[in-house]
Structures are given as structure tokens and as C-alpha cells.
């Protein structure tokens, strides 16, 4: 009677697993420490790097959500994020469609300018964006923040759409024109639905950007504290002479929960969208 011997893992496989486990622990530790710090008192946070609090202080979350007004900041962030995502998807898709499907004079120059502006830091553009928004009388409003975040260059998203639309067969548009469809009908009913891999990627990346952005919402809501987003609202825990570290940690956890939830829920969709974009 023969028995099958179980194949032992090689030394290289064991070393790889151990290294990945160590790297995974190092990657997760800061977030675990943040959650632990949010359940400690401020003095206890600096007593060591342990992850288990002596006695969980759930009042830190209550103080952050109610007393500091993070419930209001959460709603503001949700409004700004959803509005920014919609604006970026529509703008980038339309611009990418024109760049990808039409030839016109100066197209290469325009793409070159796009690539140059892609490397400009945010600080270089904040002043003209603020001035323009103020002239439109949208400063200190949700619409102003959405316009400031979503109406910029969005070069990466635009070029992603342009590259995708360029590879689609021209017969799709010709068939739609024969059926009497106009340019906007062709775009919204034929081309944009086919670009779902790019749309999924742009939605996820824009969501992460809009949820965590700090500089522009800070400048746009200086005189209207009630319009602050979560990233800006955390500054209320930092005083001139002291910092509420436990409250700040609890606020940081609150602001990270939606990001982690969306990443966990859509990570497979994100990978599939990238894979689909590459295949196309």
C-alpha cells in the first residue's frame, strides 16, 4: 500500500512567507497603534508602544463626534467627495473622448501642456484657483470646494480616458450615427458605458483624493468653520500650547473608517478595472 508523502515547503518558500509576514505586520502596525491610541488617555499614549490600553476610553470618540462637531464635518466631506467624483468623471470622460477620438490642430501641444501641468505641485495653483472661485462668489461654499477640487486639470484621469477611447473601433460611432444618434447620445449611451474599467478606476482614485485632501478645503473654509471637512476639522484638537492627542487619534480613526471600508469593498473591482483597461 503506497502513501503519498506531503511535499515539504522549500527553504526559499519559508523565507518568503516569513518576510511577507514581517512586512505585513510592519504595514498594519501604525493603523493598529492609531486605533489603540484612540482608546487611551493622552498621557498613556506616550508611556510605550503597546497596543492594549489599560482601560478603553470610548469617550474620546464621543467627544470627537459630538463636542468637536465631527458629525457635521463627516456630512461636509461626503457632500464634497460625491460632488467631486461626479464632476471629475464627467469632465475627464468628455475631455478624454475628444482627445482620443478627434484630430485637431494643436492636439500634440495640448497633450504636452497637460503633461507639464501634471508635475506642478498643488501649492502653485491654490492662489489662482482661490481668486477665480472668489470672483464666482463660490468661496466658503460646498460648491466652491467641489469646483476647486474637480474642475482642475485632472490630467491622469483625462489621459486614461483618452487612451481607452482611442482603442475603441470607429464602427461603433458609425453605426450609432446611422441610427440617428447625435454626438452626446453617442458619448453617453455608447462610448461611456464601454469605458467602465476606466470609470471605476477614476471613481476610486478621486474618492480617495477628495476624502483626504487638506490644503484646498482649509483655504476655502477659513471664514466658515461649519463647512470644514474631516481632514481640516482635525486641526481643532491642536491648540497653541497643548494637543488633545487621544481626541486627535479618535478623529483620525473616524476619518479613516470610510476610506478603509471603500477600499475593502472595492479592491477587487479596482484590480479588475485595471486589468480590463490593460487588456483593452
N, C-alpha and C positions, 0 to 999 in steps of 0.2 A: 504494500500500500504506500503510494507516494504522497508526500505532503509538500505543499507549496511554502517555501520559505519567504517570509516577508522581507522585502528589499529594504535594507537599511539606508537612511539618507547619507549622502556623501558629506565629507568634511566641508566642502565648499557650500553645500546647501545649509548646513547647520550654521556656519559663519554668517551667511547671508540673512538667515532668519533672525539671528541674534542682533546683527547690525540694524536690520529694519525695525526690530522691537525697540532697540535703544533710541533710534531716531524718532520713532513714533511717540515714545514716552517723552522725549525732549520737546517734540512738537506740541503735544497735548498739555504738558505741564503748565505753561503760562496761563492757559484758559482755566485749568483746574485751580490754579492758585488764585486767579481772579474771583472765581466763584467762592472759594474758601474765604478770601478777604472780605467779600461782601457780607459774610455771616459772622464777622469778628468785630470787636471794638477797634478803634484807631490805634491805641497802644498795643493791643495784641498782634496787630498786623506786623509790627516791626520786632516782635520777640523771636522770630525764626521763620523758616521756610516750610513749616509743617502745613499740611492740607486739612487737618481736622481741627475745627475750632473747639475751644473749651466748652462753650455753650453757644449754640446758634442764636444770633441776634437778628431775628426776622424783621425787627422794627426798622432796620436800615432800608429795606425795600418799601415799607410803608411811608417812611419819611421822604424817600426819593419820589415816590409816585404821587403822593397827596400834598405834602407840605411844600415841596420844591416845585411841583407842577409838571412832573414828567408825563402825566396823563395827557395834558394839553400839548406838550412837545411831541408826544407819540402821534397824536392826530395830525399835527402840522407836518411831521416827517412823512406820514402816509400820504397826505394830500400832495406834497411836493414830489414825492417819489413816483406816484402813479401818473401825475401830470407830466413829469419829465420823461418817463418811459414812453408815454403815448406820443409826445412831441418829437422825441428823438427817432422813434420808429418811422413815423410818417415823413419827417424831413429827410432822414438818411435814405429811406427807400426811394423817395421821389428823386433826390439828387443822384443816388446811385443808378437809378433807372436811366436817367438822361445821360450820365457819363458812360454807362455800359452799352447802351443801345443806339446812341446817336453820335455822328461825327460832325463837328463844327469847328470853325476857325478858333484857334487859341486853346483847344482842348488839352493839349500836352502841357502848355504853360499853366493852365488852371490846375491840373493834377500836380504839377511841380510846386505850385504855391501851396496847395493842400499839404504836401509832404513837408514843406518847410515849416508851416504853422503847427504841424503835428508835434514839433520838438520845442515849441515855445512854452515856458512854464506858466502856470496859472496866474502868478503874480504880475506878469507883464500885461495881462489883458483885463485885470479886475477893474482898473480905473476907467477905461473907455466903456466897458460894459455897465458900470455903475452910472456913469454920466448919461449914457443912452437910455437906461431904464428910468432914470430920474426925469429926463425930458419927456418920456412917455407917461409920466405920472404913475408909474407902477412900483416905485421904490416903497419898501415897507409893506408889501402885499405878497400873498401867496403866488399870484400870477407873475409878479416880478421875479421872484426866486425861480419859478418854473421856467420863465423865459430866459433868465440868465444862465441856468444850467443846461437847458435843452436847445437853445437857439444858437449855440456857439458853432464851432467848426464841425465837431463830431466826425473827424476825418476818418478814424478807423472804421466806424460803422458805415460811413458812406462808401469807402473803398471796398468793404466786404460785400455790400450790395452790388456795387458796380462790377466787381469780378464775377459774381454769381450770375447777374443778368446777362453779362457778355457771353456766357457759355450756353445760354438757352437758345434753342433753334428758332430761326426767324419765321418758320412756318406757323408757329403759334400765333403770332401777331397777324400774319397774313390771313389766316383762317378766321380770326375774330373780326378783321376788317370786312371780309366778305359777308359776314353775318350782320354787318351794320353797326358794329361796336365802335365807339369813339376812343380817343386816347386815354381818357380817365377810366372808362369802362374796361379797356384792355388791361390797364395797370392794376386796378383794384380787384377785378374779377378773374384775371388770368395770370398775370405775372406775379403779383404779390403773394397769392396763395401758394404758388410754386416755390417761393423763396422762404418757406417756413424754417428751414435749418438756420439760415442767417438771422431771421427774425427772432428765433428762440435764443440764439447767442447774444444778439443785441439787447434783448429784453433783460437777460440775466446780468450782463455786464453793466448796463445802465442802471439797473436796480441797485446793484452793489455800490456803484459810484454815487448815485443820488442819495442813498440812505446814509452814507458815511461822510459825505463832503462837509467840510468845515468852513473854509475861508469865505466863499461867496455868501452862504446864508448868514454868517456872522456880520459881514458888511451890510447886507441888505436888511437886517433886522436890529440894527444898533439902537434905533429910537423906538422900536416896537418889541419889547421883550416877550410879549404874548405870542409872537409869531416865530419864536425860536424853534429850531429843530433839536433832535436829541443830541447830536454832536455838539451843537453850540450850548445847549442847556446844561451840559455837564460842567461848564465853567462856573456855575453858581456855587459849586462846592469848594472853589478855590478863593480864599479870602486874601487880604493884604498881609496878614500876619499868621494865618493858620489855614490848614486844609482839612476838610472832612473826608479823610481817606476811606473810611468804611462806607459812607454815603456815596462817594465817588465810585467805589467799586460796585456797589449795588446798581447805580445808574448805568455803569458800563455794561453790566450783565443784562439789564433791561434792554439797552440799545442793541446788544448782540443777539438776543434771542430770535428776532425775526430774520436776521441775516443767516444764522445757523439753520433755522427751520427751512428757509427757502433753499439753501444750499443742499441740505439733506434730501428735500423733496424733489429738487430739480437737477441734481447732479447727473443722473443717468440721462435725462433729457438734454443736458448741456453737452455731454460727451457724444451722444447720438447726433446732435445737431452739428457738431464739429466734424464728425465722421462723415455725415451726409454731405456737408459742404465740400469736403476734400474729394469725395467720390465724384461729385458733380463736376 
